[in-house]
Amino acid sequence: MGTKKRFKLMLLLVALTMAGCYARDVRWTPIRPLSREKPREFVLLTTGYCPCGECCGWRRNWLGRPVISSGPRRGERKHVGITASNTRAKPGTIAADTRHFPFGTVMYVPGYGYGVVEDIGSSIKGYHIDLFFRSHSDAKEWGKKKKGVKVWMP
């Protein structure tokens, strides 16, 4: 194998390694509401979250495994990046109070885009939603905002 081919192969391997878990999003399909239904509009408090321990309430135990950091399930194993509806969290994943917005509810948040309610959160009560971001800095940058959100119930 020539030097150029070997270099290109190494470069490809490095790129794939650096992509890490983002490579699974290659088959991502866009979120779309049912076109025949009219959306309902709500003014919701929006915040951002990521899969880190600070946002999702987990820490590593003495073995280095992620565990729930507080509450009645403290110390139990935590599956990082898995939502309450048992899907993998990705951009477009929304955490909401399922008494108001059940799993499968499609939402359009200005400045964020379309998302689907697939998660819940201990501090998500009432008309408050949490939007998934890949990094903690992006979630913090979003901050806390009141937005007019279009909602399509399942």
SEVEXSE-594922 format. One record per residue: residue number from 1; chain; x, y, z of N, C-alpha, C in turn; residue in three letters. Coordinates in steps of 0.05 Angstrom, whole numbers, plus 5000, padded with zeros to 4 digits. Layout:
BEGIN
<NUM, 'A', <X, Y, Z>, <X, Y, Z>, <X, Y, Z>, 'ala'>
...
This chain:
BEGIN
<1, 'A', <5017, 4977, 5000>, <5000, 5000, 5000>, <5018, 5025, 5000>, 'met'>
<2, 'A', <5010, 5044, 4983>, <5026, 5068, 4981>, <5024, 5086, 5005>, 'gly'>
<3, 'A', <5043, 5105, 5008>, <5043, 5123, 5031>, <5018, 5141, 5031>, 'thr'>
<4, 'A', <5009, 5150, 5008>, <4985, 5167, 5007>, <4960, 5152, 5016>, 'lys'>
<5, 'A', <4957, 5127, 5007>, <4934, 5111, 5014>, <4934, 5105, 5044>, 'lys'>
<6, 'A', <4958, 5099, 5054>, <4960, 5093, 5083>, <4953, 5118, 5099>, 'arg'>
<7, 'A', <4962, 5142, 5090>, <4956, 5167, 5104>, <4926, 5172, 5104>, 'phe'>
<8, 'A', <4913, 5168, 5081>, <4884, 5173, 5079>, <4869, 5154, 5097>, 'lys'>
<9, 'A', <4877, 5129, 5098>, <4865, 5109, 5115>, <4867, 5117, 5144>, 'leu'>
<10, 'A', <4891, 5125, 5152>, <4896, 5134, 5180>, <4879, 5158, 5186>, 'met'>
<11, 'A', <4877, 5177, 5168>, <4861, 5201, 5172>, <4832, 5194, 5175>, 'leu'>
<12, 'A', <4822, 5175, 5159>, <4794, 5166, 5162>, <4789, 5153, 5189>, 'leu'>
<13, 'A', <4808, 5136, 5198>, <4805, 5123, 5224>, <4805, 5143, 5246>, 'leu'>
<14, 'A', <4822, 5163, 5245>, <4823, 5184, 5265>, <4797, 5199, 5265>, 'val'>
<15, 'A', <4786, 5206, 5242>, <4761, 5220, 5240>, <4738, 5204, 5252>, 'ala'>
<16, 'A', <4737, 5178, 5246>, <4716, 5161, 5258>, <4719, 5158, 5288>, 'leu'>
<17, 'A', <4743, 5157, 5298>, <4748, 5155, 5326>, <4739, 5180, 5340>, 'thr'>
<18, 'A', <4745, 5203, 5328>, <4738, 5229, 5340>, <4708, 5233, 5339>, 'met'>
<19, 'A', <4695, 5221, 5319>, <4666, 5225, 5317>, <4652, 5210, 5340>, 'ala'>
<20, 'A', <4663, 5188, 5349>, <4653, 5174, 5372>, <4624, 5167, 5369>, 'gly'>
<21, 'A', <4608, 5175, 5390>, <4580, 5167, 5390>, <4563, 5184, 5370>, 'cys'>
<22, 'A', <4575, 5205, 5359>, <4559, 5220, 5339>, <4556, 5205, 5313>, 'tyr'>
<23, 'A', <4571, 5185, 5308>, <4569, 5170, 5284>, <4542, 5156, 5282>, 'ala'>
<24, 'A', <4529, 5150, 5305>, <4504, 5137, 5305>, <4482, 5154, 5293>, 'arg'>
<25, 'A', <4486, 5181, 5292>, <4465, 5199, 5282>, <4465, 5202, 5252>, 'asp'>
<26, 'A', <4482, 5187, 5238>, <4483, 5188, 5209>, <4456, 5182, 5197>, 'val'>
<27, 'A', <4441, 5163, 5209>, <4415, 5155, 5199>, <4392, 5171, 5210>, 'arg'>
<28, 'A', <4398, 5194, 5221>, <4377, 5211, 5234>, <4356, 5219, 5214>, 'trp'>
<29, 'A', <4331, 5217, 5222>, <4309, 5227, 5205>, <4296, 5251, 5218>, 'thr'>
<30, 'A', <4289, 5271, 5202>, <4277, 5295, 5213>, <4251, 5290, 5227>, 'pro'>
<31, 'A', <4245, 5306, 5247>, <4220, 5305, 5262>, <4199, 5322, 5247>, 'ile'>
<32, 'A', <4177, 5310, 5242>, <4155, 5325, 5228>, <4129, 5320, 5242>, 'arg'>
<33, 'A', <4113, 5340, 5246>, <4086, 5336, 5258>, <4067, 5326, 5236>, 'pro'>
<34, 'A', <4044, 5316, 5244>, <4024, 5307, 5225>, <4013, 5333, 5212>, 'leu'>
<35, 'A', <4014, 5334, 5185>, <4007, 5358, 5171>, <3978, 5365, 5172>, 'ser'>
<36, 'A', <3961, 5345, 5177>, <3932, 5350, 5177>, <3922, 5363, 5203>, 'arg'>
<37, 'A', <3938, 5362, 5224>, <3930, 5373, 5249>, <3940, 5401, 5253>, 'glu'>
<38, 'A', <3924, 5418, 5265>, <3933, 5445, 5271>, <3946, 5444, 5298>, 'lys'>
<39, 'A', <3969, 5459, 5301>, <3982, 5459, 5327>, <3968, 5476, 5347>, 'pro'>
<40, 'A', <3971, 5469, 5373>, <3963, 5487, 5395>, <3987, 5503, 5403>, 'arg'>
<41, 'A', <3982, 5527, 5411>, <4005, 5545, 5420>, <4005, 5547, 5450>, 'glu'>
<42, 'A', <4028, 5544, 5462>, <4032, 5548, 5490>, <4056, 5566, 5495>, 'phe'>
<43, 'A', <4056, 5581, 5516>, <4079, 5596, 5525>, <4092, 5579, 5546>, 'val'>
<44, 'A', <4116, 5568, 5541>, <4129, 5550, 5559>, <4156, 5560, 5568>, 'leu'>
<45, 'A', <4163, 5554, 5592>, <4190, 5559, 5602>, <4208, 5538, 5590>, 'leu'>
<46, 'A', <4229, 5545, 5576>, <4248, 5526, 5564>, <4275, 5528, 5577>, 'thr'>
<47, 'A', <4287, 5506, 5581>, <4315, 5504, 5591>, <4329, 5483, 5575>, 'thr'>
<48, 'A', <4356, 5482, 5577>, <4371, 5463, 5563>, <4384, 5442, 5581>, 'gly'>
<49, 'A', <4389, 5418, 5571>, <4403, 5398, 5586>, <4420, 5381, 5567>, 'tyr'>
<50, 'A', <4440, 5368, 5579>, <4458, 5351, 5564>, <4461, 5325, 5580>, 'cys'>
<51, 'A', <4475, 5305, 5570>, <4477, 5280, 5585>, <4497, 5280, 5609>, 'pro'>
<52, 'A', <4507, 5303, 5616>, <4528, 5303, 5638>, <4515, 5299, 5665>, 'cys'>
<53, 'A', <4531, 5293, 5684>, <4521, 5287, 5711>, <4508, 5311, 5724>, 'gly'>
<54, 'A', <4518, 5335, 5719>, <4506, 5359, 5730>, <4478, 5363, 5721>, 'glu'>
<55, 'A', <4473, 5359, 5695>, <4446, 5363, 5683>, <4427, 5340, 5690>, 'cys'>
<56, 'A', <4437, 5316, 5691>, <4420, 5292, 5693>, <4421, 5278, 5720>, 'cys'>
<57, 'A', <4435, 5289, 5740>, <4434, 5278, 5767>, <4448, 5252, 5771>, 'gly'>
<58, 'A', <4472, 5248, 5759>, <4487, 5224, 5764>, <4516, 5231, 5771>, 'trp'>
<59, 'A', <4529, 5212, 5782>, <4558, 5214, 5789>, <4570, 5187, 5785>, 'arg'>
<60, 'A', <4596, 5185, 5787>, <4610, 5159, 5785>, <4615, 5149, 5813>, 'arg'>
<61, 'A', <4611, 5123, 5817>, <4617, 5111, 5843>, <4646, 5104, 5845>, 'asn'>
<62, 'A', <4654, 5091, 5866>, <4682, 5085, 5870>, <4694, 5065, 5849>, 'trp'>
<63, 'A', <4676, 5051, 5835>, <4685, 5033, 5813>, <4686, 5048, 5786>, 'leu'>
<64, 'A', <4677, 5073, 5786>, <4677, 5089, 5761>, <4652, 5086, 5745>, 'gly'>
<65, 'A', <4632, 5072, 5756>, <4606, 5068, 5742>, <4587, 5091, 5748>, 'arg'>
<66, 'A', <4571, 5099, 5728>, <4551, 5120, 5734>, <4528, 5110, 5751>, 'pro'>
<67, 'A', <4522, 5126, 5772>, <4499, 5119, 5790>, <4483, 5144, 5795>, 'val'>
<68, 'A', <4458, 5141, 5803>, <4441, 5163, 5810>, <4452, 5176, 5835>, 'ile'>
<69, 'A', <4454, 5203, 5835>, <4468, 5217, 5856>, <4451, 5225, 5880>, 'ser'>
<70, 'A', <4424, 5226, 5877>, <4407, 5234, 5900>, <4379, 5222, 5898>, 'ser'>
<71, 'A', <4364, 5226, 5919>, <4336, 5216, 5919>, <4334, 5188, 5929>, 'gly'>
<72, 'A', <4310, 5177, 5927>, <4305, 5150, 5938>, <4320, 5128, 5922>, 'pro'>
<73, 'A', <4328, 5133, 5898>, <4343, 5113, 5882>, <4373, 5118, 5882>, 'arg'>
<74, 'A', <4382, 5135, 5901>, <4411, 5142, 5903>, <4428, 5117, 5903>, 'arg'>
<75, 'A', <4449, 5117, 5886>, <4468, 5095, 5885>, <4461, 5074, 5865>, 'gly'>
<76, 'A', <4436, 5074, 5854>, <4428, 5055, 5834>, <4441, 5062, 5807>, 'glu'>
<77, 'A', <4445, 5042, 5791>, <4458, 5045, 5765>, <4443, 5065, 5747>, 'arg'>
<78, 'A', <4457, 5082, 5734>, <4445, 5102, 5715>, <4454, 5096, 5687>, 'lys'>
<79, 'A', <4435, 5093, 5669>, <4441, 5089, 5641>, <4444, 5116, 5627>, 'his'>
<80, 'A', <4468, 5126, 5625>, <4472, 5153, 5615>, <4465, 5155, 5585>, 'val'>
<81, 'A', <4449, 5176, 5579>, <4441, 5180, 5551>, <4415, 5166, 5543>, 'gly'>
<82, 'A', <4403, 5150, 5561>, <4378, 5136, 5556>, <4355, 5151, 5569>, 'ile'>
<83, 'A', <4334, 5157, 5554>, <4312, 5172, 5564>, <4292, 5155, 5579>, 'thr'>
<84, 'A', <4272, 5168, 5591>, <4252, 5154, 5606>, <4235, 5136, 5588>, 'ala'>
<85, 'A', <4233, 5143, 5562>, <4218, 5127, 5543>, <4235, 5105, 5530>, 'ser'>
<86, 'A', <4259, 5101, 5542>, <4278, 5081, 5533>, <4289, 5085, 5505>, 'asn'>
<87, 'A', <4293, 5110, 5497>, <4306, 5117, 5472>, <4332, 5131, 5478>, 'thr'>
<88, 'A', <4350, 5133, 5459>, <4375, 5147, 5463>, <4370, 5177, 5459>, 'arg'>
<89, 'A', <4379, 5193, 5478>, <4376, 5222, 5476>, <4393, 5233, 5453>, 'ala'>
<90, 'A', <4381, 5251, 5437>, <4395, 5263, 5414>, <4383, 5291, 5410>, 'lys'>
<91, 'A', <4395, 5308, 5394>, <4382, 5333, 5388>, <4354, 5329, 5379>, 'pro'>
<92, 'A', <4335, 5344, 5390>, <4307, 5340, 5384>, <4292, 5325, 5406>, 'gly'>
<93, 'A', <4307, 5315, 5426>, <4295, 5302, 5449>, <4286, 5324, 5469>, 'thr'>
<94, 'A', <4261, 5321, 5478>, <4250, 5341, 5497>, <4241, 5326, 5522>, 'ile'>
<95, 'A', <4248, 5338, 5545>, <4238, 5328, 5571>, <4215, 5346, 5579>, 'ala'>
<96, 'A', <4193, 5334, 5588>, <4169, 5349, 5595>, <4154, 5335, 5617>, 'ala'>
<97, 'A', <4135, 5349, 5629>, <4117, 5338, 5649>, <4096, 5322, 5633>, 'asp'>
<98, 'A', <4096, 5295, 5635>, <4079, 5279, 5618>, <4050, 5280, 5625>, 'thr'>
<99, 'A', <4043, 5293, 5647>, <4014, 5298, 5653>, <4003, 5319, 5634>, 'arg'>
<100, 'A', <4020, 5337, 5624>, <4012, 5358, 5605>, <4019, 5351, 5577>, 'his'>
<101, 'A', <4042, 5339, 5573>, <4052, 5333, 5546>, <4062, 5304, 5546>, 'phe'>
<102, 'A', <4046, 5285, 5538>, <4054, 5256, 5539>, <4077, 5250, 5519>, 'pro'>
<103, 'A', <4089, 5227, 5524>, <4110, 5218, 5505>, <4099, 5217, 5477>, 'phe'>
<104, 'A', <4115, 5226, 5458>, <4107, 5227, 5430>, <4096, 5254, 5421>, 'gly'>
<105, 'A', <4092, 5273, 5439>, <4083, 5299, 5432>, <4105, 5313, 5415>, 'thr'>
<106, 'A', <4097, 5324, 5392>, <4116, 5338, 5375>, <4114, 5368, 5381>, 'val'>
<107, 'A', <4137, 5381, 5383>, <4137, 5410, 5390>, <4156, 5425, 5371>, 'met'>
<108, 'A', <4148, 5450, 5365>, <4167, 5467, 5350>, <4174, 5490, 5368>, 'tyr'>
<109, 'A', <4199, 5493, 5375>, <4209, 5514, 5393>, <4226, 5533, 5376>, 'val'>
<110, 'A', <4217, 5559, 5373>, <4233, 5578, 5358>, <4262, 5580, 5368>, 'pro'>
<111, 'A', <4281, 5578, 5350>, <4309, 5580, 5358>, <4321, 5553, 5364>, 'gly'>
<112, 'A', <4305, 5532, 5367>, <4314, 5505, 5372>, <4306, 5486, 5350>, 'tyr'>
<113, 'A', <4281, 5488, 5341>, <4271, 5471, 5320>, <4250, 5452, 5330>, 'gly'>
<114, 'A', <4246, 5430, 5315>, <4226, 5410, 5322>, <4239, 5390, 5342>, 'tyr'>
<115, 'A', <4221, 5380, 5359>, <4230, 5359, 5378>, <4206, 5342, 5386>, 'gly'>
<116, 'A', <4212, 5320, 5400>, <4192, 5301, 5409>, <4196, 5297, 5439>, 'val'>
<117, 'A', <4174, 5296, 5454>, <4176, 5290, 5483>, <4182, 5261, 5486>, 'val'>
<118, 'A', <4206, 5255, 5497>, <4215, 5228, 5501>, <4227, 5224, 5529>, 'glu'>
<119, 'A', <4227, 5245, 5545>, <4241, 5244, 5571>, <4225, 5259, 5592>, 'asp'>
<120, 'A', <4231, 5254, 5617>, <4220, 5269, 5639>, <4243, 5278, 5656>, 'ile'>
<121, 'A', <4238, 5296, 5674>, <4260, 5306, 5691>, <4248, 5311, 5719>, 'gly'>
<122, 'A', <4265, 5309, 5739>, <4255, 5312, 5767>, <4246, 5341, 5772>, 'ser'>
<123, 'A', <4258, 5360, 5758>, <4250, 5388, 5763>, <4232, 5399, 5740>, 'ser'>
<124, 'A', <4223, 5382, 5722>, <4206, 5390, 5700>, <4177, 5386, 5709>, 'ile'>
<125, 'A', <4164, 5408, 5717>, <4136, 5407, 5726>, <4120, 5428, 5711>, 'lys'>
<126, 'A', <4095, 5420, 5705>, <4077, 5439, 5692>, <4085, 5447, 5664>, 'gly'>
<127, 'A', <4084, 5472, 5658>, <4089, 5482, 5631>, <4118, 5491, 5628>, 'tyr'>
<128, 'A', <4136, 5471, 5632>, <4165, 5475, 5630>, <4176, 5451, 5614>, 'his'>
<129, 'A', <4193, 5457, 5595>, <4205, 5436, 5579>, <4235, 5439, 5580>, 'ile'>
<130, 'A', <4249, 5417, 5577>, <4278, 5416, 5577>, <4287, 5406, 5549>, 'asp'>
<131, 'A', <4304, 5421, 5536>, <4313, 5414, 5508>, <4340, 5401, 5509>, 'leu'>
<132, 'A', <4344, 5379, 5495>, <4370, 5365, 5495>, <4390, 5379, 5477>, 'phe'>
<133, 'A', <4414, 5382, 5487>, <4437, 5392, 5472>, <4460, 5372, 5475>, 'phe'>
<134, 'A', <4478, 5371, 5456>, <4500, 5352, 5457>, <4521, 5359, 5479>, 'arg'>
<135, 'A', <4525, 5385, 5484>, <4545, 5393, 5503>, <4534, 5411, 5525>, 'ser'>
<136, 'A', <4547, 5410, 5547>, <4539, 5426, 5570>, <4540, 5456, 5564>, 'his'>
<137, 'A', <4560, 5464, 5549>, <4563, 5493, 5543>, <4540, 5502, 5525>, 'ser'>
<138, 'A', <4531, 5486, 5506>, <4508, 5493, 5490>, <4482, 5495, 5507>, 'asp'>
<139, 'A', <4479, 5476, 5526>, <4455, 5477, 5543>, <4456, 5502, 5561>, 'ala'>
<140, 'A', <4479, 5508, 5572>, <4481, 5532, 5588>, <4477, 5558, 5572>, 'lys'>
<141, 'A', <4486, 5558, 5547>, <4483, 5581, 5530>, <4453, 5586, 5524>, 'glu'>
<142, 'A', <4438, 5564, 5521>, <4409, 5567, 5517>, <4396, 5581, 5541>, 'trp'>
<143, 'A', <4404, 5573, 5565>, <4394, 5586, 5589>, <4366, 5579, 5595>, 'gly'>
<144, 'A', <4351, 5599, 5605>, <4323, 5596, 5613>, <4307, 5617, 5598>, 'lys'>
<145, 'A', <4289, 5609, 5580>, <4274, 5628, 5564>, <4244, 5620, 5563>, 'lys'>
<146, 'A', <4227, 5640, 5562>, <4198, 5635, 5556>, <4195, 5637, 5526>, 'lys'>
<147, 'A', <4183, 5617, 5515>, <4179, 5616, 5485>, <4150, 5608, 5479>, 'lys'>
<148, 'A', <4141, 5619, 5456>, <4115, 5610, 5445>, <4121, 5585, 5429>, 'gly'>
<149, 'A', <4110, 5562, 5438>, <4116, 5536, 5427>, <4092, 5525, 5413>, 'val'>
<150, 'A', <4095, 5514, 5389>, <4073, 5500, 5375>, <4074, 5471, 5383>, 'lys'>
<151, 'A', <4051, 5460, 5390>, <4050, 5433, 5401>, <4029, 5416, 5385>, 'val'>
<152, 'A', <4038, 5392, 5377>, <4021, 5372, 5364>, <4019, 5348, 5383>, 'trp'>
<153, 'A', <3996, 5344, 5395>, <3993, 5322, 5414>, <3991, 5295, 5398>, 'met'>
<154, 'A', <4001, 5273, 5410>, <4000, 5247, 5396>, <3971, 5237, 5393>, 'pro'>
